[in-house]
């Protein structure tokens, strides 16, 4: 069965608009014979393990990413498809290092070039996606990939700059050239140009400094520095060789480098600063790209319209081109479902709800569930590594419930997700995290209310079902319905007590929100002082602002102290409410469970033969007595009679003792009566500590279990005095 390679569609005369896809195609063209692989221009990433391309399909195995695909071909096919088999150990080490170098430097540079730059994106990248995507995907995929590019380049400090935004005057003939950029920057800086009067505006931030600090040239200087960091190491490694590592034959590093460099050279963008740098400063790289395109891709220029026709099955693929293949024929329902899913995933709230699980409907493969990540979460790792409890060893846990999977919108409903995600969107920054917690607890309470109502309905339905059964089953199910209904009422009461915990936590949030203005005021005054010291160092307003800053800091200290004290007080009170309510609820559930098992003993489960009749049921009075005893036990329950008593752990007891000792030491010790008058004894005579009027050790003797030896031990100097006497 031939390999099936899925990539993003072609653009700019290249096999794909993505660098790693181009690199993978170049690798396959070089090492895998014709007829043993096919190429599919795809856009639906839901079938990909990492929701991205390139993706290699080898039977039932799917591999995503250039490095993973190369490693798979090297390890699973006995080295027959290894392009790096002839490299030495040192060359393999260099290959690994330079691949990491390209991912960390060339990828962000290409993101800036094709996606972050507004003019390049609008003029070239967006149009290229339009030619390779269906109409509905153009509203989802290009903006999403641009957002990812912005996130990957945020550390470069250029995301806030409009890297290549041309003014309206430059969008005429000759726009995008170095001379037009220079003239536009001069006009923005106030320097006379050919279309303006010959008068130099020497206002603030004008002149030559204004020219050099204009956005386009400030960004251009940074971009030139970034491009040099990429091109110079590649030039040094290339030297006078034809390829980077092995001078005569390409390697996987050459394929990846060609993927990035070809997009930099052949993309028809208006602000082509990377292309200009390659042409003017790095002629070796220019010759290298052209040579690699001729040998790795055959020098053929890919037409996106032709590939689109091949993908849709309109025309047959040419024999001398890449092995393009049409996509699988899908029904209209499948296409509508996929279009709706992609549009829904572009919505903020819905995408958050759907990101945990994605269900893909396919005509030939049925339902395929693809998780967002194959790695477990830290909480799951903690659960997996935890040793089984004694109860689990005695009674092994059942398999996972079937209701926990197969949901289109994830594990939570849309209402819960909306409240959770919108909780921290409003209000002061200091209180956003606690606001999210309060909203999440509200979701918990709503869920518990729903459980309470549905449990009562379950109890009623159980009684209705048992009414038509035999006498013993009818009576026991009726009484079980009473117990289950009681559980529902207990859960409803637990919600009310749980709300005390939530309201107390909410009060901490309100205190945090009230402290935020004092912080903002102090920060605002600090910024004003710094700005004045920079612009007008001798301004008399600086003294006034410094006095206001002193008052603001005093107010802030008071507010911060109140916040610290109230936070600790309310935190302990809140979780005391929660744990007390939880303890009472669980104790009462245990009582109901115990009496419920007594009820089950009234059911005669002895097997009978066909035609044999069971003994008459006589447990009506016993079932009533069990229900009455259960109600009495629930009514008379108090926390002092709880079956489970919480004991303070040794660690907590030690910590409490340390806090107690620290509090006593903080009170201080009176040392005014410690020393006796010097006139009542000889000068220099040593007095034992036990003879002092107040030695200050009484409290420590009570705190320390070991007996004190201060007044009983015999010291060396005292023995000498006795002997001398």
Secondary structure by P-SEA (a helix, b strand, c coil): cbbbbbbcccccccccccaaaaaaaaaaacccccccbbbbbcccccccccccccbbbccccccccaaaaaaaaaccccccccccccccaaaaaaaaaaaaaaaacaaaaaaaaccccaaaaaccaaaaaaaccccccccccaaaaaaaaaaaaccccccccccccccccccccccccaaaaaaaaaaaaccccccccccccccccccaaaaaacaaaaaaaaaaaaaaaccaaaaaaacccccccccccccaaaaaaaaaaaaacccccccaaaaaaaacccaaaaaaaaaaaaaccccbbbbaaaaaaaaaccbbbbcccccccccccccaaaaaaaaaaaaaaacaaaaaaaccbbbbbbccccbbbbcccccccaaaaaaaaccccccccccccccccccccccccccccaaaaaaaaaccccccccaaaaaaaaaaaaaaaaaaaaaaaaaaaaaaaaaaaaccccaaaaaaaaaaaaaaaaaaaaaaaaaaaaaaaaaaaaaaaaaaaaaaaaaaaaaaaaaaaaaaaaccccccaaaaaaaaaaaaaaaaaaaaaaaaaaaaaaaaaaaaaaaaaaaaaaaaaaaaaaaaaaaaaaccccccccccccccccaaaaaaaaaaaaaaaaaacccccccbbbbbcaaaaaaaaaaaaaaaaaacccccccccccccccccccccccccccccaaaaaaaccccccccccccaaaaaaaaac
